């Protein structure tokens, strides 16, 4: 497991099992592997694929695009699930929880009788 600590300026992309204790001034992007976030992200957290256990603070949004996410910390923006599994612990502090519908999904049409 890779350990990331200290202060990082700019976006950080994760491709392997990582323990993040750092403060990231930018976005964190999980492309694969497992991310355990115990630090602070002063941007957004994007989970494109993989698993993420979020115990720290995200000042922006947390977007789950296709992964498995557990939130035990604080998200000041939205927690958005586009696809995948997202669990938000009742003791967590989050702004808004949103489930995004796929763009190609159509709303059901009403039957018209003649």
N, C-alpha and C positions, 0 to 999 in steps of 0.2 A: 504494500500500500504506500502510495506517495503521500507525503505530508507537505502542505503548503502553509507557511506562516509568514508573519511580518506584514508589511503594507505593500500592496501591488497597485500600480497606476495603469489603467487601461483594462481592456477586457481580458478574461482568463477563460480558455477553452480546456475542458477536461475530457480525456479519452481513456482513462484508466481509473482503477479504484483509488480514491483520493480522500484524505482527511484534510479539510480546509479550516485552518484556525486564523487565517489572515483577514485583514481588512482590504477589500477590493474596491478601488475607486473606478467603477465601470461595471460592465455586465459579466456574469458568469454563465457559460454555456456548457451544458453537459451533453456530449455527443454519444458517449458509451461508458460502460462501467458503473461503479457505485460512487456517489459523492455523499460524504457526511460533512455537512456544513455547520460549524460551530462558531464561525466568525461573523463578519459583517460585510454585506454587499451594498454599496452605495449606488447601485444601479438596479438592473433587472436580473432575474434568474430564469434561464430558459432550459427546460429539460426536454431535449430532442429525442433521446433514447437512453435507457438505463434506469437506475434506481437512485433516488435522492432522499436522504433523511435530513431535514432542515431543522436545526436546533438553535440557529442564530437569528440574525436580523437581516431582512431584505427591505431596503428603503423604497424600491420600485415595485414592479409586478413580479409574480411568480407564474410562469406559463408552462404548463405540462402539455407538450405536443404529442408524445407517444411513450411516456415512461410510467414508472411507479413512484409516487411522491408521498412522503409523510411529513406533515408540518407540525412541529412541536414548539416553534419559536414565534417570531413576530414578522408579519408582512404588512408594511404600511400601505401598499397599493392593493391591487386585486390579486386573487388566486384564480387563475383561469385554467380550466381543463378543456383542451381541444380534443384530446384522445388519450386513453390510458386510464390509470387509477390514481386518484388523489384522496388522501385522508387528511383531514384537519382536526387535530386534537381539540376537544372542547376548551381546554385551558390556554390555547394559543390565542394570539391577538392578530387578527387579520382585518383589512379594510372591507373588501367585498369578495364574496365567493361567486364565481360565474362559470357556467358550463356552456361552452360555445358549440353551436350546431355546425356540422360540416356545411361548407358553402353550397354543395350540390344537392342538398336535401331540400325537397319541396314540401311546403305545407299541404296538409290534406285539403282536397277541394270538396265543396259541398255538393251533394247530389241535387240535380235539378229535375223536377218532374214536369212533364208536359201534358 
